[in-house]
């Protein structure tokens, strides 16, 4: 099965291609959130490099969030259009479960907390147990970085943190006793390929925002509504 993965939950834009012969290619585009300008040309260039046409793609995997509002909209819209045009299956994954899968494939084991920068001094977070497989221990949530870190400050609790939210708020996470950091600033497109290959196709993809867009929140604040 030929698969394309699309990642736009963070400021970087990432694309993966997996071929039916088992070959995988990944491309991370440092677009500084210019997802609209970089995503489609990036897919085109990577398919050309691999020697595949859009019509040869069997499945499109897209990160549906949580993450940056505009980036998610661009990524999901592109995935929907690509799948429709190629006659391909569509699968959604979350940014947090892709981070967990990436850590698992790098042999991280035990308790893992995936943290995506949500801006406004907040993060999106989810806890996983990595053992024989990847098991979600709670649901994705919005929280303050120090609030997430403080849950693991009890001596003796061994935990690993990963994601761009950990890098953004390193002071909070570095202070956790028995805590370690697995650097992974972008949900790995190769991990998304393998995760998406295991899931059932979907008719459409609903974004996982967890909160309203920054523009809406800023407007509400100016109007005295928040």
N, C-alpha and C positions, 0 to 999 in steps of 0.2 A: 504494500500500500504506500503510495506517495502522499506525504503529508506536509503541509505548511503550518507553522505556528507564528502567531502574531502577538507581540508583547508591547503594550503602550501604557502600562500602569504607572511607570516612573518617568522622570525626565528623559531618560534614554529610550530609544525605540529599538526593539530587538526582533529579529526574524530567524526562524529555523526552517530547514527543509530536510525531510527524511525520505529516502527513496525505498522502493520495494526491495532493493537488493541489500538494504541495511546500512547504507552510507548516510551519514548525517553531516549537515553543514549549518553553521550559525553565523549571524552577522549582527553586531551591536552598533547602532548608529547614534552617536552622541549629538543629538539634534537640539539639545536644550529646550525640550518641549515643543519643537516645531514638527510635531508628528505628521501634520497634514502634508508638509512639503517633503518629508523624508520617507514615509512609509511605503507608498506605492512604487516610487522609483527603486527603493531598496528591495522590495519583493521581485520586481522585474529583473534587477541586476543579479540577484542571487539565483533565480531560476535559470537565467542565461548561463551563469557560471556552472551550475549543476547539469545543464543540458536538458532541462525539462520545460515543457510548455504549460501554460495555465490549464489547458484542457486535460493534461495528464495528471493533475492533482486529484486525489480521491477524497481527501479530508482536509478541512481547515480547522485548526485549533486556535482559539482566541482567549486571551486573558480578559475576563469580564469584571475584574476588580477584586477587592477595593483598590483604589489608587487615584490618580489625578483625573478629575472630572472630564476635562476636554480630551485628554489622551485616550480615555476609555471610550468616549463617543466615537472618536476617529477610528480606533482599532476595531470596534465592533461593527461600525458601518462598513469599513473596508472588508472585514471578514464576511459579512452578509453578502456584499456585492460580489466578492471573489467567488464564494461558494455558489451563488446563483448563476454567475456567468460560466463557471467551470462545470456545473452539475455535480459539485462535490458535497460530501457530508459536512455537517457543521457540529463542532463540539466546543463547549465553554469550560474553562478552568479558572480557578481563582489565583490571584497573585500570591496569596499566602500558602496555598497548597503546592504551587510550583516551587516556591522557596524551600518548602519542606522536602519535596522530592529531590531538589538539587542537593540539599544537605545530605539526604539519605544516600544518594548515589556517590557522594564523596566520603562515605563511611562514617558520617556523624551518627552517633547512637545516644539513646537516653532522651531526656526531656529537651525539647527544642521550642523556643518562642520566636515566631516569625514576626517581624516588625517592618511595616511600610510607612514611610514618611507621609503624613496626611496634611502637612502644613498647618498654619494657625496654632503652632505649639502642640499639636496632637499627632498620634500615630494610629494606624490600623494594626491590630495585633491578633494572633491566634496561637494557641499552644498545641503541640503535637508530641506524641510518644513515638520515637523511632526505635524499632526493634527488628523483628523479622519483616515488618512492613511499616507503613506510615499510618498512624492512627490519630485523628483529630480528637483532642480532649475537650475542646470547647468551641464556641461559634466565633466567627470574626467579630471584632468589636472596635469601637473608637475609644481611645483613652489618652491620658497624659503620659508622656514617656516615663516620668518619675513614678507614676502610679503603677505602670507595668513592671518597672525594675524593682520597686519596693516589695512586690509580692514574693520575690526570690531572695530577699536579704537575710532571711533566717539562716543562721549557720547550719551547714550540713546539706543544704539543698543544692544539688549539682544541676546546672542548667546551661544550655548553649543558646545564644542569641544570634539572629541573622537577619539581614535585610538592610535597605538604605536608611530606615528609621534608626537603626542601631548606630550607623555611622554619623547620622545627623545629630544624635543626642548621646554621643559616646560617653560624656561625663557621667550620665545617669547609669548607663549599663556597665561601664568599667568599674563602678563602685560596688557591684554585686559580689559578695564573697562566694567562692566556688563557682563563679560564672565564667564562661569563656565566650569568645566571639568567633563565629565562622563568617568570614567576609564574603558577602554575596549581595552586591548593591543592585543588581538587576535580576529579576526572576529568569532563570536560565532557559533560553528558547529550546535547547536540546532536551531539558527535563520536561518542558511542556509538550514536546513531540511524543515522548514516551508515555507521559501521563494521559494525553489526549487519545493515544492509540488504544488505551484500555477502556475508555468510556463509551457509553452509548451515544449515537448521534442525536441531535436535537433539531426541532423544526425552526427555532429561533433562539436568540441569546438575550437574556435580560441582564443589564449591567448591575453590579453590586456596588452601589455608591456608599451606603451606610449613613450618609449625611448629605445636605444640600450643597450645591455648588458654591464656591467662594463668592461669586458675584451676587448670588441670592442672599448669602449671609451678610455681606458688606452692605447691601441695600437695606436689609432689615435693621442693621445696626444704625445706619444713618437716619432711618425713620423712627428710631426709638422703639423698635419692635423686638429687639433681642438684647 
